[in-house]
Amino acid sequence: MTAAVGDSCDQGFTKNGMLAVAPHHMGAYLIHIPRAKAKGDYDFFAGPFWVGDDIRPEIQLPPDNDPPLDEQAAHLEKIDPGSLLIIRLGIVEPKTWRDLHKDELFVNDEGAVIDSPSLASDLFWRDAARQVRAVLGYCESRPWAGRVIGYANFMRFEGSHLPLIQGWLYDHSPPMQRAWRAFLRHKYGTVERLDEAYRGADVTFDRPPPIPKDALRGPAPDVASTLFFQRAADNQAFRDYLELSAELFQKGFRRVAQAAAQALGDRKRFVLYDALKQTMAGRDNVSFFDPGASMPLAFHDMLGGAGHIGVARLFDSPGFDGLLTPHDYQARGIGGVFQPEGAADTCVLRGKLFLCEMDTRSYANDPTFTYGAARRTPGDPPAASRAGSAAATSIGPGYTA
């Protein structure tokens, strides 16, 4: 099933203090959990419900420039009586949580800590699920809860893995080290099979092969001569790491979805996710987000390294009713092609709901800040060509907002 949704209340206030959203005829609006004013250091991702280890369905921190949920809901009822609501939320942990749990964060090949939880952090996935229960619990307790038809979980960075966006594939954190050893023991079962897979490297379960360092970050001549298709014997650790990443991400995803199902009980709501952007396989998006960055010489697939492998198995998860994604990052300027990032066909074939954000950039940015604007005119021809081919062979993606 595909559907249309109207504008959102995530534009904050205009200069005269009014919410920057106008009525329309689509019947439903996307409103969002406001960013909170954190105590101490500024935290872009601070939220009202999650402070350190304290996560509960009540406002703990006041909004920082964003209108409160109650005000968003009241404004929409005023300008469009009887309008329905979809609540946008996420599972980005606040800085106060990271400060308490530095051992749970991603560690790159150089030993530097990235401000992103490890995919292997059971503590993060536990608290992400608590965040979902808190948000849904709060919203369902409000006077406007009867207007809510669903929730849109934008996950962490809209389903992307921050270290991978920054060019780091392998995580060497304590949680990932433990998960790596457990994965090898479970997969291979015997030391003989493990040693055979790793070509007689004299490894055991007590002395396993290390999590590798990324060959694509090596000298340019070596990277340029790397074969695209390789024998398993030549990159077994890479393959095993991707399999492990898929297990960890999907286990965490199911945990978050299950939390939504538990919070809603028998209430008739849908829960959508901004994730599983399978049409972006093989892409890199660092240059999209950072105008000072160029496309790397070589980079890992944005999906595989984040554990988005074999994701169809997630579609039977309780608390997962479909996807909501933007359309193609690289071709969303004027002249681009409308093709959703998300697995629209997979949703349609499995009877799930699919929404796509029609957030075309129809403006020219300041040259020093090109976030979201097409780099070429019209649009981005290579990306438009890829997206056009995909659109021509698609069952028919959804249209939105």
N, C-alpha and C positions, 0 to 999 in steps of 0.2 A: 504494500500500500504506500502511496506517496501522497503528500498533502502540502498545503500552503499555510504559511504563518506570516503575521504582519511584522511591523517594526518593533524595536525593543526599547526598553527604558534604560539602556546602559550608556546613555550619552551624558549623564550628569545633569547639571543645571545650565541654563542660559544666563546671560548677564542680569536679567531681571528676576532671577530666582525661580523661574518656571521650568518644569521638566521639559527637556527637548525631545518631545515625541508628539506626533499628531495622530488624530483618529483616522481609521481606514475602514474598509469593508470586509476584512478577512476574518474578523471575529475573535482572534486570539493574539496575544502579545507575549513577548519574551521579556521577563524581568529578571534581575540578577541580584545575587548576594552582594551587598556593598563592600567595598574595601574598607578596612577598619583603620583607625588612627592608633598605631601601635605605640606602646610605651617604650621610651628609649630610642634606639636607632630606627631610622625609617625602614619600613618593610613594605614593599609594593604588594606583597601577597598576604599581608595580614588580613584576617577575617574576624568577624564578630563572635564566632562560636569556638574557635580553636586557639588556645593560648598555652604554649608549652605542652605539658601533658594533660592539661585540663580541657576537656571537650564536652560540651553540654548544650542542650537545646534551648539556650537563652542568650541574650545579648550580653557579652562580656566586655566588648570594646565598642566605642561609638564610631559611626561612619566617618571616613576621611573625605569629604567632597562628594561622595556618592549619596543619592537619596536613600533613606531607609526603605526596607521592603514595604512596610505599612504605607508609606507615602507614595511609593510607586503604584501600589494596588489602588489606593484611594484616587490618585490622579487619573488612572485609566478608567475607573468607574465613573468619574466625573465627565470625562470627555467622550466616553463610549459606554454608556450604561449597559450592563449585562455582558461586558466583554470577558473573555476567558483568559487564563494565565498559564504560562509555562515558566517554571523557575529554573534559571541557570545557576549551576553551582560547580565546584571543582574540588580537587583533593590535593591542592598544593599546600604543603606544610608551611607554617609560619617560621620565621627566623628563630623565634623563641624555642621551637621544637628542635631545630637543627643545632642550636647552641647547647642543648641538653644531650644530644645524641650524635656527636661527631663521629663515633665509631660506626654509625649506621650509614654514613655517606660514601659516595662513589670515590674511589682512589684511582687516578690515572696511571699510565705507564711510567711517569716521572715521579710518582709518589705524592703528587699534589692532590689535595682534597677538593672535589667539585661540589658546589652547593646543590646537590641532588641526592636523594636517598638511593642506595643500592637497590637494584631489582630483587636482591636476595634479602632485603631487610624485612623480616617478619613483623618487626615493630612498626615500620612505616605502614605496611598494608593493614595491620590491625587498627592503627589510628586513622587511616584513611576511611576504613569502614565505619569507625566511630563518628567521623566527621559527617558522613552521609546520613547516618541515623540521626545525628543532632540537627542537621539542616532540615531534613524531611519532618522530623518531629516538631520542630519549631513552626514550620510553614503550615502543617496540618492542624496546629493549635490556634491559628489566627482566625479572626472573624471572616476573612476573605477566602478561607480554605475551600469553600464550596465552589469557588470559581476556578480552582486549579484543575487542569486536565492532565498535567504531566510535568516531568522534570528532565532537564538536559544537563547531564554530567560532562563537563568539558575536561574531566580527568586532570592529568598533570601536563601542562603545556599542550593541551588539545591532542592528547594521545601520542605526542612525540617524546623522545628520551633526550633530555637536555645534554648529557655528556656526548651523545652521538652527534647532536647538532654542532657541538663545539669541536668535533673531530676525534673523540675518544671512544673506542669500542670496548676495550677490555677494562674490567673493574677488578682491582686488587684489594678491595676492602676486606675486613675480617668476615662479614657475613657472606660475601661472595666466595671467599676462600673455603669456608665451611661447606657452602652449597656445592662447590666444585668437587671437593673430595667425596661428598655423599653421592653426587651424580655419577662419578666414575665408578664407584663401588657398586651402585645399583645397576648401571648399564652393562658393565663388563662381567661382574659376578666373580670372576677368578683372576688371579694375578697373571696367569698365562695368557688369557684373552686380552687383558689390558696391555701386556708387554708386546703381544703380537700386533695389536692395533697401532702401537707407537713404535713399531719397527725395532724391537729389541733395545729400547732405550734404558733398560735395566730399571724399570719403575715398579713400584708396589703401591698398595693402597695406603701404606704408612709413609711412602715416599713417592707421591704421585707426580706425574708431569706437571710443571707449573702452568698457571694461566699465562698464555703467551703475551708478548709485546707485539704491537701492531707493525707488521712489515710494510704497510702502506705509508708509514711515517718515516721510512728509511731514506737513504740517498736517492735522488731523482733517477739516476741511471738504473738502479735496482728496481725501483717502483715501475719505471717505464717498461722494463723487460719482464714484468710479472705476467704470467699467463692468466687469462680470464677463467678458463676451464682447467681445473687441476685434479690430479688423482687424489683420492681420499688419503692415501698413504703420505701424501705431501702436505696435507693441511688438516690432519685429524683433530688437532687441538682446536682449530678454528671451527670445524663442524660441531664438535662436542660443545663448545662454548655457545654457539647459536642454539643448539637443542636445549641446553640448560636455560638460556635466556627466555626461550619460548615457554618452558615449563614454569618458570618463576613469574613471568608477566601474566600468563593465563591463570595461574593459581591466585594471584593477587586480584586480577580483574573479576574472577568469579566471587571472591570474597567481598569486594565492593558492591557488586550487583546483588549478592545475597543480602547484604545489609539493607539495600533499598527495598527489597521484597519484604524483609522482616519489618521495616519501619512502616510500610504502607498497609500490611495485612491484607484485608479484603477490599480496601478502597480501590475504586476504579480509576487508576492513573497509569499513564505510560511513563517509562524511564528510557531515555535515549542517551547515547554516548557520542562525544566527538572524539573518535578514535578509529582504528582499523582502516587506515587510509591506503587501501591496497592498490588503488590506481596510481599511487605515487611511488611504487616500487622502483628502485634504481635511482631515485632522485636524491639530491642534497638540497637543503634549504637554508644553509648558513648565510649565503649571500643575499637571500631574500630578507632576512631579519637584520643583517648588519651591512649597511651600505658601504662600509670600508673593507668588506671581505670579498674576495673573488672566488670563483668556483675552484675547488682544489684540483690538483693534478689527478688524484685518485681518491675515492672515498667509499666507505662502506654503505651498503643499502640502508636507508633510514628505517626501514621496517624490520628487516631481518635482525639487525643488531639490537632492536628494541623488543624483540620477542614476538613480533607480529607474524608468526609463521603458523600455518594450519589453523587459522582463527575461526573457521566455520564451526569447529567443535564448541565454540563459546555461545553459539546462537540458541542453545537449549538451556542457558543459564537462567534461573529464576531472577527476576529483577532486570532483565535485559530484553527490551521490547523493540529495539532498532537503533539506528544511527542518525546523527545530525552533524553534518560537516560542511565546511565552505566548499567552493569549487576551486579548481586548479590554482594553486599558489602562483605558478609561473606564467599564467595567461589570464589573469583576472582584470587586466586593464582594458580600456576600450579597444576593440579589435580582437579581443581574446575569444576563446571558445568556452562555452558553458559545459563543463564536465565535472561532476562532483569528485572530491578527493576520496570519499568513502566508498565502501563496497556496496553500491546501490543495487546491482543485479543480485548479489547474494541476499540482500534484504528482501527484495521482491520475490525471489524464488522460494524463500523460506517463510513468507507470510508476515514479515516484519515491517514496521513503519520506517520510512526513510524521509528525512527532511534535509534540504541543502540550503545553506546560507548564500543568498545571492548578493555577496558583498563586493561587487565590482568597484574597482577604483576608477572613478570617472574624472579624476582631477590630476593635475600635475603637482608633484611635491617640490618642496625646496630642494635644490641640488644636493644639499648636505644631509638630507633625510629622505631617503627614497623608499622607506618602508611601505610595502604594499602596492607601489605603483609599478606599472609595466616599465621595463628597462629600455624597450625599443618601441617604435611606433610603426604599424599598429600592433599593440600587444607584444608578444614574444613569439616570433614565427616558429622556432623549433618546438616550443611547448605547445603552441596552437596546433601544429601539425600532429603531434602525438595525441593531444586531447581530441582533435577532430576525428582521428582514426578510431579512438576509443568510443566516442559518441556514436559514430556510424554503426558500430557493431554492438551497441548496448541494447538491452531490452527496453530501456526507457527510464532514465533517472528521474527523481522527484524534482519539483520546483518549489521554491519558497519565496522566502522572504526578501 
